[in-house]
Amino acid sequence: MAMHFTTIAALLLTFSSLNLVTLQEKRSFPTDTKSLESSQSLHIRAASAACDGTLYSQLCVSTLSTFPNLRKKTLPQIISAAVNQTVVQVKATASNSSTIRRKIPHLDARDKRALQDCVELLNNTVTELNAAVSDLSSNKSSSKHYYDLQTLLSGAMTNQYTCLDGFAYSDSNVRSYIEDSITEISRHVSNSLAMVTKIKEASRNEVFPGYGRVEGGHPMWLSREDKAMVDATTEVKYDLVVAKDGSGNFTTIGEAVAAAPDRSTKRFVIHVKAGAYYEYVEVESKKTMLMLVGDGIGKTLVKGNRSVVDGWTTFRSATVAVVGNGFIAKGITFENYAGPSKHQAVALRSGSDLSAFYQCSFVGYQDTLYVHSLRQFYRECDVYGTVDFIFGNAAVVFQNCALYARKPNENQKNIFTAQGREDPNQNTGISIINSKLAAAVDLIPVQSSFKSYIGRPWKLNSRTIIIRSNIGDLIEPAGWLEWDGDFALSTLYYGEYSNRGPGSNTSSRVTWPGYRVITNATEASQFSVGNFIQGGEWLNSTSVPFFLGLS
């Protein structure tokens, strides 16, 4: 019973607040019945107008109807009030999750880890929602304002689904204690996201809005200083050095990350010298503007072997997990060597906004690279895996990358991508540009024994596009694979544009309503670094090379 005290207290607080709001509104209304009814009608009408176009309109109207003086509020003020109310519920749910983890006897390790995931994800949600409220009151330019809000709310919603996904292999009923609350939070965030679309209607019919422009071969979100550091010809000044032989400041990456300043606004660079580092590294949300520089793919390696089969959640299985915003990695191999029989086993998970990876390698089998949320960029990187080996719900662009399918288990298929967009208003998806899809060395001799596909829809509004890339002959003529019957086949967005190679022939592709062969550059360009992740506004600061358009 104790596990529900926090929730009950939060609900009592909410009900008290609602009663107070109602009392305040009644005091401000005229006392005659006709005028009172007219004012109430106008109040509901204002709520309905703000909620027009939301997916959960009844929940939206009932929420906004509790706000006083609604007709006098601007749309950003209304959204702020809605988001602030959601924050209260998120905090209560996080507290309840912590209480369940402590109080329920005989919880197995998997359930404890799933609840730990939920607490972390809910805390990240509070951070993202508070940032959204701050954005709503800022004086940013309209386009930046709009795209940043979309990103923050999209990430906050993704966190809720990730929390529930952690119980996928649980035999208990622990999920039921928090599921209703988590679902309601995601719906509140969805409604706020839908209202945000009214702040700025995109000037074009953008398919993948919000990634940004590219200039001079680098996304604009990277500063001049960061560009210089990523440039291989530039001498880099390191703040800390990690070396296994003791010649640096630390012998482990985790120690160096812990020593980095919290909430930095300046780039902090850690050099990780050549060697294999068997450790699990977590870059927390407070570790911002961090850069890890290795000595090159296959020289500096971070290795782990956590997996779902061994009791970890997919979220928690990552060898390296990055949440602190503005993260950059260069010249490092991230590996999960659990093997093809261990199912989900993540090499790297990123929920870092405006993060960039340059000349890195990601090695695993199932679920190798977890592009969890927010905006990410990968340039000249290699990704190895088998089942759904690039997955998640970030707004992510792979540019000039090499994606390799490995030899899976006998009963498995290779699927390069499994994109997890739940809501049609999320500005998320996977864009693969000027890259190659090929068989890894271990698959080549037995390639005819296994089927390989570009992707399948993990969630309802899954979105993936492949542009001007070389598709190898390992890809099945159908190109794409169902997830479960006709699930998501009408709501997904899968596209191919101007690809080459033996696997690029689209004449026998799937005929799903959501699949299309793109025939014009205007539509395809919406998936570019410039238009999709606002790369032109932040990649300039990272020194990671890039191009804004399709080539």
C-alpha positions, -999 to +999 in steps of 0.1 A: +000+000+000+029+023+008+039+023-029+008+044-037+013+072-012+032+094-035+007+090-062-022+097-039-005+128-026+001+140-061-035+134-071-048+152-040-025+181-048-038+181-084-075+179-073-069+207-048-053+228-075-082+222-099-107+232-072-087+263-065-086+271-102-124+266-104-130+288-074-108+316-089-127+314-122-161+315-105-150+346-086-141+363-118-173+354-136-205+376-135-229+364-108-260+361-130-265+326-144-268+335-181-235+355-181-219+327-161-230+301-187-218+323-215-184+328-200-180+291-193-190+283-229-164+308-242-138+292-219-146+257-233-146+271-268-111+286-262-099+252-249-114+234-279-098+259-304-063+254-288-068+216-289-079+214-325-057+189-343-045+171-312-046+133-311-062+131-277-086+161-279-109+151-250-079+149-226-066+181-240-099+201-236-104+187-201-069+198-191-070+233-206-104+239-192-089+239-157-066+269-166-079+303-155-082+332-179-076+309-209-090+334-234-064+360-224-035+336-228-014+334-260-008+299-275+028+297-261+014+305-226-013+278-230+013+252-240+035+263-211+007+258-187+000+224-201+036+213-200+041+226-165+011+205-154+026+175-171+059+180-152+040+176-119+027+143-131+061+132-144+077+139-110+050+120-092+054+090-115+092+090-110+088+091-073+062+063-075+086+042-096+114+047-070+090+036-042+079+005-061+116-004-067+123-001-029+092-015-014+080-045-034+097-076-020+114-102-042+117-080-074+140-097-098+170-079-113+153-073-146+123-055-130+146-035-108+166-024-139+134-016-158+122+006-129+157+022-128+154+030-165+120+046-159+133+068-131+162+080-153+139+085-183+113+104-163+140+126-148+153+133-184+117+141-193+115+167-166+146+183-180+133+183-215+099+197-206+114+224-184+136+233-214+105+235-236+089+259-211+120+280-212+120+280-250+083+290-251+092+322-232+123+330-252+130+354-280+145+328-304+138+331-341+106+314-351+122+285-370+148+277-343+121+281-317+098+257-335+123+230-342+138+231-307+104+227-292+096+198-316+128+181-306+124+185-269+087+173-269+095+144-293+123+133-269+101+136-239+075+114-255+100+088-266+112+084-230+078+072-219+077+044-245+112+034-237+102+031-200+074+007-208+096-012-233+119-021-205+093-046-191+090-065-224+106-096-209+092-093-174+070-121-160+056-099-132+028-073-132+051-045-121+045-026-154+008-023-145+016-001-115+029+027-137+015+020-172-016+042-169+004+071-157+031+067-182+005+064-210-013+096-199+020+115-197+028+105-233-006+117-244-003+150-226+031+155-244+016+145-277-011+171-273+015+198-265+035+187-295+004+191-317-003+225-304+034+235-310+028+229-347+005+259-347+033+283-335+050+281-368+036+264-399+066+252-419+071+274-450+075+242-471+058+208-469+088+194-450+089+157-445+118+157-420+118+192-405+142+204-379+177+189-387+191+221-402+215+234-429+250+224-438+277+248-449+313+242-460+310+205-454+300+208-418+265+210-402+260+245-388+254+232-352+292+226-349+312+257-338+344+268-356+364+255-327+348+221-327+354+219-365+390+225-360+392+198-334+376+172-356+398+181-385+425+154-386+451+179-397+447+201-366+467+198-335+442+193-307+447+205-271+434+178-247+420+186-213+425+151-200+442+119-213+432+083-207+458+056-212+458+020-201+496+021-195+493+048-169+509+075-191+478+097-189+457+113-162+435+082-159+435+046-168+397+043-175+373+064-196+348+064-168+372+082-144+379+109-170+343+115-177+335+118-140+364+144-137+350+165-166+332+197-155+294+196-150+271+217-172+300+230-192+293+256-220+328+251-234+341+221-252+360+197-229+382+172-248+393+138-235+420+119-255+415+081-251+448+065-262+449+033-282+439+002-263+409-020-254+389-005-225+366-031-210+342-009-191+307+006-192+307+043-197+278+067-190+279+103-200+251+117-177+229+147-187+251+171-165+282+162-186+276+186-215+299+196-244+321+166-239+343+152-267+361+118-267+389+115-292+404+081-298+434+071-319+412+056-346+388+028-355+402-006-342+428+012-322+408+028-294+380+004-284+354+004-256+340-031-251+312-047-231+288-077-233+256-068-214+225-083-230+188-089-226+194-126-223+216-120-193+190-099-175+196-064-187+170-041-203+179-031-239+183+005-226+207-006-199+227-030-220+247-003-237+285-004-235+285+034-238+255+055-230+255+092-238+228+117-225+248+150-220+240+174-248+266+184-274+286+151-272+312+144-299+332+112-305+360+107-331+381+077-339+367+052-314+352+017-318+322+010-296+315-027-292+291-051-276+305-086-280+276-105-263+271-124-296+241-132-319+224-155-294+221-129-267+194-109-285+194-072-277+229-060-268+237-023-275+271-010-282+262+027-280+231+045-269+227+082-276+201+105-262+224+135-265+209+164-284+231+179-311+256+150-308+280+140-336+301+109-343+330+111-368+351+082-381+337+059-354+328+022-355+298+005-338+301-033-335+275-057-323+248-081-334+212-073-325+204-037-316+240-025-321+234+013-323+205+028-303+198+062-317+174+068-288+162+104-291+169+141-300+192+152-329+222+132-340+247+131-368+271+103-380+298+109-406+322+083-421+312+058-395+309+020-397+280+001-382+280-037-379+251-059-368+223-083-376+187-078-363+175-041-362+210-030-357+203+007-361+172+015-341+155+042-319+136+074-323+161+102-328+162+126-357+194+111-371+214+114-404+240+090-415+263+106-441+291+088-460+288+058-437+292+021-442+265-002-428+274-039-426+252-069-420+269-097-402+263-135-401+232-139-378+219-171-361+205-197-384+169-187-377+174-150-381+171-123-408+193-092-411+174-059-407+195-027-410+170-003-394+140-004-370+128+032-365+106+039-335+085+070-343+052+067-324+035+101-331+030+117-365+040+151-350+074+139-339+103+153-360+122+120-359+134+094-383+165+077-399+180+093-430+209+075-447+227+096-473+256+088-497+263+056-477+266+019-484+247-012-473+268-043-476+277-077-463+304-080-436+333-104-441+317-131-420+284-130-440+298-129-475+306-167-478+271-176-466+251-146-478+227-167-499+216-185-467+202-154-450+177-128-460+185-091-454+163-060-455+167-023-453+143-019-424+110-028-406+085-006-386+092-009-349+065+017-341+033+029-357+047+060-376+082+045-384+101+067-408+133+059-427+147+071-460+178+060-480+192+085-505+220+083-531+235+053-514+250+020-527+228-009-518+245-043-520+231-075-535+224-089-501+191-069-499+160-088-508+140-075-539+111-065-515+136-043-497+116-039-465+101-064-440+068-064-420+070-062-383+038-080-375+012-085-402-002-052-415+010-032-385+021+003-395+021-004-432-003+025-438+012+049-413+049+045-419+070+066-442+097+046-460+114+061-491+142+055-515+157+081-538+183+078-565+203+049-551+227+026-569+241-009-566+227-043-573+202-041-544+188-007-554+163-020-581+128-009-568+107-028-594+099-056-569+097-035-538+069-038-512+036-022-522+027-008-488+007+024-486+034+041-466+063+031-489+073+053-519+100+055-545+109+092-544+113+107-579+121+143-572+149+160-552+126+185-535+109+157-515+142+139-509+159+171-497+136+172-467+157+144-452+190+162-457+212+174-429+201+210-436+164+204-435+161+175-411+184+181-381+191+218-385+227+208-390+236+242-404+229+257-370+250+234-348+274+211-367+297+240-375+307+240-339+319+204-339+344+204-368+328+172-381+327+175-419+293+174-435+273+185-465+239+202-461+221+188-491+218+154-508+254+154-520 
